[in-house]
Amino acid sequence: MKKRRRKEARFAADVNHTIARRIVTEAARTGRGIALEDLQGIRDRVRLRKPQRVTLHAWSFHQLGHFIAYKAARAGVALVHVDPAYTSQACSACGHVAKNNRPDQETFACTSCGFAEHADVNAARNIAARGETGWAVSHAA
């Protein structure tokens, strides 16, 4: 069991290194920064079905965030952590926040302006916008 656990940990670390390297390389290539949600305490906040909980608890968000942070610092890429509150319920077009904006897991449809998009893309746009705001605030001071 111990040998298997170590093998899985090495595999997860390798996958996280690969993901982090791709993210930082793309940010450096395009001359952009990286905005990440501050996922501290996510395991306590998120309520999921049992099979999804296993996947969530098995994946090391902290390790991936750490790998991205040190690779970004080494490459000179800006990194900002943003508040994750309502990023999946807010409209990236008009800013309206409502639970009804998410009729299902993959769909986002704003009940205010009618904007529709894949939910993950909409949330990513919100995180990017918060990252730009966070970057501007941190460099204005």
C-alpha positions as CSV (number, residue, x, y, z in Angstrom):
1,M,0.0,0.0,0.0
2,K,2.8,2.4,0.9
3,K,4.6,1.7,-2.4
4,R,1.4,2.3,-4.3
5,R,0.6,5.5,-2.5
6,R,4.1,6.9,-3.2
7,K,3.7,6.0,-6.9
8,E,0.4,7.8,-7.1
9,A,1.9,10.8,-5.3
10,R,4.8,11.0,-7.8
11,F,2.3,10.7,-10.7
12,A,0.1,13.5,-9.3
13,A,3.2,15.7,-8.7
14,D,4.4,15.0,-12.3
15,V,0.9,16.0,-13.7
16,N,0.9,19.1,-11.6
17,H,4.4,20.1,-12.8
18,T,3.3,19.6,-16.4
19,I,0.2,21.6,-16.0
20,A,2.1,24.4,-14.1
21,R,4.8,24.5,-16.8
22,R,2.3,24.8,-19.6
23,I,0.4,27.6,-17.9
24,V,3.5,29.6,-17.0
25,T,5.0,29.0,-20.5
26,E,1.9,30.3,-22.2
27,A,1.7,33.3,-19.9
28,A,5.3,34.2,-20.6
29,R,5.0,33.6,-24.3
30,T,1.9,35.9,-24.5
31,G,3.3,38.5,-22.1
32,R,0.4,38.1,-19.7
33,G,0.0,37.4,-16.0
34,I,-1.8,34.5,-14.2
35,A,-4.8,34.9,-12.0
36,L,-5.7,32.0,-9.7
37,E,-8.6,31.6,-7.4
38,D,-7.6,31.5,-3.7
39,L,-8.8,27.9,-3.1
40,Q,-7.8,27.7,0.6
41,G,-10.6,25.9,2.4
42,I,-12.3,24.6,-0.8
43,R,-12.7,21.2,0.6
44,D,-14.8,22.6,3.5
45,R,-16.9,24.9,1.3
46,V,-17.8,22.6,-1.6
47,R,-20.7,20.2,-1.3
48,L,-20.5,17.4,-3.9
49,R,-21.8,13.8,-4.4
50,K,-19.6,11.0,-3.1
51,P,-17.8,10.1,-6.3
52,Q,-17.0,13.8,-7.0
53,R,-15.8,14.3,-3.4
54,V,-13.2,11.5,-3.9
55,T,-11.9,13.2,-7.0
56,L,-11.8,16.6,-5.4
57,H,-10.1,15.4,-2.2
58,A,-7.5,13.4,-4.2
59,W,-6.3,16.3,-6.3
60,S,-3.8,18.6,-4.7
61,F,-4.9,22.2,-5.4
62,H,-2.3,23.6,-3.0
63,Q,0.6,21.7,-4.8
64,L,-0.5,22.9,-8.2
65,G,-0.8,26.5,-6.9
66,H,2.7,26.2,-5.4
67,F,4.2,24.9,-8.6
68,I,2.6,27.7,-10.6
69,A,3.8,30.3,-8.1
70,Y,7.4,29.3,-8.1
71,K,7.6,28.7,-11.9
72,A,5.9,32.1,-12.5
73,A,8.3,33.8,-10.2
74,R,11.3,32.1,-11.9
75,A,10.0,33.1,-15.3
76,G,9.1,36.7,-14.3
77,V,5.4,36.2,-14.8
78,A,2.9,38.1,-12.7
79,L,0.7,36.0,-10.4
80,V,-2.4,37.3,-8.6
81,H,-4.7,35.3,-6.3
82,V,-8.4,36.4,-6.4
83,D,-11.4,35.8,-4.3
84,P,-13.4,32.9,-5.8
85,A,-16.8,34.1,-4.4
86,Y,-19.5,34.0,-7.1
87,T,-17.1,33.6,-10.0
88,S,-19.4,30.9,-11.4
89,Q,-22.6,32.8,-10.8
90,A,-21.6,36.3,-12.0
91,C,-22.2,37.3,-15.6
92,S,-18.9,38.3,-17.3
93,A,-20.8,40.6,-19.6
94,C,-23.0,42.6,-17.2
95,G,-21.8,41.6,-13.7
96,H,-25.3,40.3,-12.6
97,V,-25.0,37.7,-9.9
98,A,-27.7,35.1,-9.4
99,K,-27.9,31.3,-8.7
100,N,-30.4,31.1,-11.5
101,N,-27.6,32.1,-13.9
102,R,-26.4,28.5,-13.7
103,P,-29.4,26.3,-14.9
104,D,-27.0,23.3,-14.9
105,Q,-23.4,22.4,-14.3
106,E,-22.1,23.3,-17.8
107,T,-24.3,26.1,-18.8
108,F,-24.3,29.8,-17.9
109,A,-27.2,32.0,-19.0
110,C,-27.6,35.4,-17.5
111,T,-31.1,36.1,-16.3
112,S,-30.5,39.9,-16.6
113,C,-28.9,40.5,-20.0
114,G,-29.4,37.1,-21.7
115,F,-25.6,36.4,-22.2
116,A,-25.0,32.7,-22.6
117,E,-21.7,30.8,-22.5
118,H,-20.1,27.6,-21.2
119,A,-20.0,28.0,-17.4
120,D,-16.3,27.4,-17.1
121,V,-15.4,29.9,-19.8
122,N,-17.6,32.5,-18.1
123,A,-16.0,31.8,-14.7
124,A,-12.5,32.0,-16.2
125,R,-13.4,35.5,-17.7
126,N,-14.5,36.6,-14.2
127,I,-11.3,35.4,-12.7
128,A,-9.3,37.1,-15.3
129,A,-11.1,40.4,-14.8
130,R,-10.6,40.1,-11.0
131,G,-6.9,39.3,-11.7
132,E,-6.5,42.5,-13.8
133,T,-8.2,44.5,-11.0
134,G,-6.1,42.9,-8.3
135,W,-2.9,43.6,-10.3
136,A,-3.8,47.2,-10.8
137,V,-4.6,47.7,-7.1
138,S,-1.4,46.0,-6.0
139,H,0.8,48.1,-8.3
140,A,-1.0,51.4,-7.6
141,A,0.0,51.3,-3.9
